[in-house]
């Protein structure tokens, strides 16, 4: 897992991802955003994916898969 030495718990990027998700009008304001990194276990594969789970009331659920480590995600990567 990639770690930012200035933010080892990734609190800054987590808050930014929440801010970027809430910028979309069709996302309810009461959502819970959860991020996790998944590393490919295939020997020929050398990438890390970030999964962003967006969960809200009334069974609202969206999952974003971004093929880069968490610390490299930027606003333009958040696309629905």
Secondary structure, 3 states (H helix, E strand, C coil): CCCECCECCCHHHHHHHHHHHHCCCCCCCCCEEEEEEEECCCCCCCCEEEEEEEECCCCCEEEEEECCCHHHCCHHHCCC
